[in-house]
Amino acid sequence: MAQTAGPGAARAASRRRSAGKNVGGTQRRPRWVTYTILGIVLLISVFPLYFTLILGSSTPEEISRSALPQLLPDASLFDRFAEVMSSDAINFWKAAWNSVVVAVLTSLSVVLFSTLAGFSFAKLRFRGRGPLLVFVIATMAVPTQLGVIPM
């Protein structure tokens, strides 16, 4: 028994062949350019974390002596971490636990209330729905940090 392809098979095959060439008549950017741009953005994003790690391995005297610290962390980095975690002046583990609790509760409440708001705006019709939707979106556009007042 012989199988034959239907009339749509030729069109699908030609679409697959031409998918990489152009989209909407414009030439696609080569993949290496995209990955290069993503790599640069990644380096820019990770650099502050790396710089913090380097500063964590330096003494205050070393930091004040030069504006740019060394490129690799000292061997004393883990000693300094152990000192912070076992210090009596700072209860590191309690502070870390408090941060986890606040982050989890905040995330869960945002997901819950955003789901309820999204459902009500999508499915329910009520007076003042438009202005209230604009207000909700406007409050989402303002960063939370602007509401924090230093003591």
KASULLIN-V921914 format. One record per residue. RES is the residue in three letters. PSI is psi in degrees with one decimal (none if undefined). D_FIRST is the distance of its C-alpha to the first C-alpha in whole Angstrom. Layout:
# KASULLIN-V921914
res=RES psi=PSI d_first=D_FIRST
res=RES psi=PSI d_first=D_FIRST
This chain:
# KASULLIN-V921914
res=MET psi=128.7 d_first=0
res=ALA psi=143.2 d_first=4
res=GLN psi=139.0 d_first=7
res=THR psi=148.8 d_first=10
res=ALA psi=146.8 d_first=13
res=GLY psi=177.3 d_first=16
res=PRO psi=-23.3 d_first=19
res=GLY psi=-15.4 d_first=21
res=ALA psi=-38.9 d_first=19
res=ALA psi=-40.2 d_first=21
res=ARG psi=-41.2 d_first=24
res=ALA psi=-39.8 d_first=24
res=ALA psi=-40.0 d_first=23
res=SER psi=-33.2 d_first=26
res=ARG psi=-40.2 d_first=28
res=ARG psi=-39.8 d_first=28
res=ARG psi=-39.2 d_first=29
res=SER psi=-0.9 d_first=32
res=ALA psi=-35.7 d_first=33
res=GLY psi=-14.3 d_first=35
res=LYS psi=-55.4 d_first=37
res=ASN psi=157.1 d_first=39
res=VAL psi=118.4 d_first=39
res=GLY psi=28.3 d_first=41
res=GLY psi=-2.4 d_first=42
res=THR psi=149.3 d_first=44
res=GLN psi=134.7 d_first=43
res=ARG psi=148.7 d_first=43
res=ARG psi=139.7 d_first=45
res=PRO psi=149.3 d_first=44
res=ARG psi=-34.5 d_first=43
res=TRP psi=-29.4 d_first=46
res=VAL psi=-43.2 d_first=49
res=THR psi=-46.1 d_first=48
res=TYR psi=-32.7 d_first=48
res=THR psi=-44.3 d_first=51
res=ILE psi=-44.3 d_first=53
res=LEU psi=-38.1 d_first=51
res=GLY psi=-40.9 d_first=53
res=ILE psi=-43.3 d_first=56
res=VAL psi=-39.1 d_first=56
res=LEU psi=-44.7 d_first=55
res=LEU psi=-41.8 d_first=58
res=ILE psi=-36.4 d_first=61
res=SER psi=-35.8 d_first=60
res=VAL psi=-21.3 d_first=60
res=PHE psi=-43.7 d_first=63
res=PRO psi=-36.1 d_first=66
res=LEU psi=-41.9 d_first=64
res=TYR psi=-42.1 d_first=65
res=PHE psi=-39.1 d_first=68
res=THR psi=-40.2 d_first=69
res=LEU psi=-42.6 d_first=68
res=ILE psi=-44.7 d_first=71
res=LEU psi=-30.4 d_first=73
res=GLY psi=-24.0 d_first=73
res=SER psi=-0.2 d_first=74
res=SER psi=152.5 d_first=77
res=THR psi=160.2 d_first=80
res=PRO psi=-32.9 d_first=82
res=GLU psi=-42.0 d_first=84
res=GLU psi=-38.0 d_first=81
res=ILE psi=-42.8 d_first=80
res=SER psi=-20.8 d_first=83
res=ARG psi=-41.3 d_first=84
res=SER psi=145.0 d_first=81
res=ALA psi=-35.3 d_first=79
res=LEU psi=114.9 d_first=76
res=PRO psi=-179.8 d_first=75
res=GLN psi=165.1 d_first=73
res=LEU psi=-27.4 d_first=70
res=LEU psi=145.3 d_first=69
res=PRO psi=151.6 d_first=70
res=ASP psi=166.7 d_first=73
res=ALA psi=-18.3 d_first=73
res=SER psi=3.1 d_first=75
res=LEU psi=-47.6 d_first=72
res=PHE psi=-29.3 d_first=71
res=ASP psi=-39.6 d_first=75
res=ARG psi=-38.0 d_first=75
res=PHE psi=-45.4 d_first=72
res=ALA psi=-37.3 d_first=74
res=GLU psi=-42.0 d_first=77
res=VAL psi=-41.9 d_first=76
res=MET psi=-24.1 d_first=74
res=SER psi=7.7 d_first=77
res=SER psi=142.3 d_first=80
res=ASP psi=-25.6 d_first=82
res=ALA psi=-33.3 d_first=83
res=ILE psi=121.7 d_first=79
res=ASN psi=87.3 d_first=77
res=PHE psi=-46.1 d_first=74
res=TRP psi=-34.4 d_first=71
res=LYS psi=-42.1 d_first=73
res=ALA psi=-40.2 d_first=72
res=ALA psi=-42.2 d_first=69
res=TRP psi=-43.4 d_first=68
res=ASN psi=-39.7 d_first=70
res=SER psi=-41.2 d_first=68
res=VAL psi=-44.2 d_first=64
res=VAL psi=-46.9 d_first=66
res=VAL psi=-42.8 d_first=66
res=ALA psi=-43.6 d_first=63
res=VAL psi=-47.2 d_first=61
res=LEU psi=-39.2 d_first=63
res=THR psi=-44.3 d_first=63
res=SER psi=-45.6 d_first=59
res=LEU psi=-41.7 d_first=59
res=SER psi=-37.3 d_first=61
res=VAL psi=-43.7 d_first=60
res=VAL psi=-44.4 d_first=56
res=LEU psi=-53.0 d_first=57
res=PHE psi=-31.9 d_first=60
res=SER psi=-37.9 d_first=57
res=THR psi=-45.3 d_first=55
res=LEU psi=-43.2 d_first=57
res=ALA psi=-42.4 d_first=58
res=GLY psi=-41.9 d_first=55
res=PHE psi=-45.3 d_first=54
res=SER psi=-38.1 d_first=57
res=PHE psi=-29.4 d_first=57
res=ALA psi=-37.3 d_first=53
res=LYS psi=-27.1 d_first=53
res=LEU psi=140.8 d_first=57
res=ARG psi=121.6 d_first=59
res=PHE psi=160.3 d_first=63
res=ARG psi=135.4 d_first=66
res=GLY psi=13.4 d_first=66
res=ARG psi=-42.6 d_first=63
res=GLY psi=-54.1 d_first=63
res=PRO psi=-35.0 d_first=66
res=LEU psi=-38.1 d_first=65
res=LEU psi=-42.1 d_first=61
res=VAL psi=-41.3 d_first=63
res=PHE psi=-43.8 d_first=66
res=VAL psi=-44.5 d_first=63
res=ILE psi=-37.5 d_first=61
res=ALA psi=-38.8 d_first=65
res=THR psi=-28.5 d_first=66
res=MET psi=-24.9 d_first=62
res=ALA psi=-19.3 d_first=63
res=VAL psi=125.3 d_first=66
res=PRO psi=144.8 d_first=66
res=THR psi=-31.0 d_first=68
res=GLN psi=-23.8 d_first=70
res=LEU psi=-21.9 d_first=72
res=GLY psi=-7.5 d_first=73
res=VAL psi=125.4 d_first=75
res=ILE psi=123.0 d_first=78
res=PRO psi=146.1 d_first=80
res=MET psi=none d_first=83
